[in-house]
């Protein structure tokens, strides 16, 4: 009785201090008494009689039943909340199946499989999740490690996710290349600058055009997040280095599934030259083509690349880490008389840090999601905010890398155009623009950046200061910038 009295008193205090309410308090008291009475019913059956025990047991089960119902209601409410958040704030991405195994269970003649899936978050971290599902017996062998699956997750609540097993093509299906190639003519960090590449970079020679196609990855399942981004952006980084070190017109190409609005991942061995014909035939002139695949050890082995020149059926092969390959390709094209070497600007740094690939990948998503392109769905506010934060953080850490600073500011500009730029990140981007050295392109891009970041008066003043010393190409660009 003493323990029962203490329990009842605890329920009264809980009802008073929380939102249980007095009705809830009575039911809590009932459930507590029920717990005590169910335990006592056995003794009642022995010391009193069977009818008394039955009465005590029924009364106790009423209390236990209400307690269980209340717990169930709370769990259902949490499930509904997570679904609503996932629908409203979730972002779509893809993940890699790391492992598949049978659990030993069969339900309705369907074997149950356990999947370990690696989800790459916006900041580059990898989160592994495990889930079980039943599949038709004849489909068991179609699920393999390395398969890409579609995932929707909440960036600030990564445990809230949903794997859509029917959305993403498997590794066996990916080598088929469609003709929907997104051509990125020039370094990615010159996009969205109103053709600033015309004065920011050395001029291009007339003649041969070079396209660097998205690299395939037969070892995708074993990659960590940073390695995945490096492979995904290898073509863009090679094209960037060739653009900065030569006068060839180098174009990086990624492939987009137009119907599903998502990037195509080339898992498996490199496609042949003929596999790319649907895209290559869409080009106005026959280009020189670079394509290939990633090797297991990106730091030491790097990539196997092939080159085919216009009008030729011969393929040249190159192997090595990314930075060495860019120099090897430059030397090859120079020997063929197809380009000349140029000296990169002092502010340029080659992409030696793998995190450059991460921010390049994120900027690519922003460009493709921009309203002018709409090649992929609009990025969610939280995901877009993470992308900008990642670029700004890297720019602060790598203060001497002029390219990372450009990417950070452009990432903020694309977020501002999409209406997702936070006040905090706006301020950080403004600081990068205002603090830029006079020899860095951000100093000359300032009128555009300041205007788009909401500082029209400062943009007008900066343009006025820059106009007197502007050479013809830059003066024409400056005049076209809307600073109002």
PyMOL commands that set and color helices and strands:
alter all, ss='L'
color gray80, all
select helices_A, chain A and resi 2-17+21-47+50-89+137-142+171-174+188-190+197-200+220-222+225-232+234-245+274-280+322-335+355-369+381-397+402-418+423-434+441-452+456-467+472-479
alter helices_A, ss='H'
color red, helices_A
select strands_A, chain A and resi 91-107+110-120+126-134+148-154+157-164+181-185+209-213+249-257+262-263+288-294+303-308+316-320
alter strands_A, ss='S'
color yellow, strands_A
deselect
rebuild
show_as cartoon
